[in-house]
């Protein structure tokens, strides 16, 4: 088979780019395909943060081994996504006659390329077939077989030069042909159920500059057909606030990006739009629009109540454990594995912070990042890191013997590799000290005489782990953070990113300024937020929890 070249458009998101290319490489056909990678330039000349990310992406695409031939096209200036795609796709189609197109946040299944190439070859000479979709909406009540519609999606797609040359770029023409014709506009918007036509208006007003609606309009006006797969073969992982058009996070669920295989049949289907699929699409968008309208009509307070009631299952899948007593050992499912939990209340807080709010999320082009997890607790952070970077090498530290046993069992349940777990605490020397085990996530080393001590634990320095590059150093050690940081300050030059959960105790001296000075002097830029323990009126009342009067999440990163 003559495999189509693949176009990948990248910008300043190394982690997304890496995930996109890793998923593509899992397609057997990729090794026999030509890969064109188009890298856009910085938007702002003086934006050093963005410049560094663009450089990181370019280093990644140069080093990443993929395809029988790799062609990299870099732009000195920023062309923007629309112009990059139009120019890049046109260039490749003029040379090869057909192309498969991905953006830097599209993760595909292992059969994506097979479906694309079969479709491109089957319908190469059928002029009314314009486009092949890798993504399709979750439609109900349709036959489990490929179908045609006249709706094109841009999350992983393919086309031919014979179709692309008809692309209409002038939105004023689209206004005249679609917006000014009520009948056409109604059909363009899937019988009034969607708001696709609004994107034409936004392109005219200058609010947005996009290519996809212009391509869909071209297909629509030419009565073209778009081939859809049986199931989704592509997913968008860029709806996390990092994209050009998705600047606000809309949620990210890991199980949505697992590879989804589907049987591929090498036979043609009738060249006509599926009425069944069209009706299912209309129902899907009608329901989607209905939810948006209701949301706009409701008051903010009522919206929040409904969100907590109806959407709570999404953000907190463990809501049904509300009445579970504290410090009762429980087994439950996480990512299809059974894990042990010593305390439901602390687990649910950590789950929200780690998996919903994604407080530890970071981007790197390193396929095997080295992560130090100081204060691994029952392993939720390690599980999150391995889900982000399956090849990550991780050292995890947990001093509480009982919690450590749960940590080991939980990590073993996932069959992860390259994880070393250490059952000792961190300090500035090797010694034994008194330890207070709270039974969940608030155990801490006790410096001096403290009646709350209930066991003796081993402590060691972290210095021996910092003689190489560390992609992320996470420190959540319940009050020992300054002592450890002071001990390793001259080795922080080897750390790219650092997270510290700072703990303040009412009867102890605060050392926040010393911690910040260590980070600043080590070349980190600092960002701070609070995870939960907040005093809204500290002049009148300082709230406390587990003996603490303040908690802060401190992030150190390099620019």
Secondary structure, 3 states (H helix, E strand, C coil): CCCCEEEEEECCCHHHHHHHHHHHHCCHHHHHCEEEEEECCCCCCCCHHHHHHHHHHHHHHHHCCCCCEEEEEECCCCCCHHHHHHHHHHHHHHHHCEEEEEECCEEECCCHHHHHHHHHHHCCCCCCEEEEECCCCCCCCCCCCCEEECCCCCCCEEEEHHHHCCCCCCHHHHHHHHHCCHHHHHHHCCCCCCCHHHHHHHHHHCCCCCCHHHHHHHHHHCCCEEEECCCCCEEECCCECCCCCCCCECCCCHHHHCCCCCCCCCCCCCCCCCHHHHHHHHHHHHHHHHHHHHHHHCCHHHHHHHHHHHCHHHHCCCHHHCCCCCCCCEEEEECCEEEEECCHHHHHHHHHHHHHCCCCCCCCCCCCCEEEEECCCCCHHHHHHHHHCCCCEEEEECCCHHHHHHHHHHHHHCCCCCEEEECCEEECCCEEEEEECCCCCCCEEECCCCCCCCEEEEEEECHHHCCCCECEEEECCCCCHHHHHHHHHHHHHHECEEEEEEEEECCCCCCHHHHHHHHHHCCCEEEEECCCCCCCCCCCCCCCECCEEEEEEEEEECC
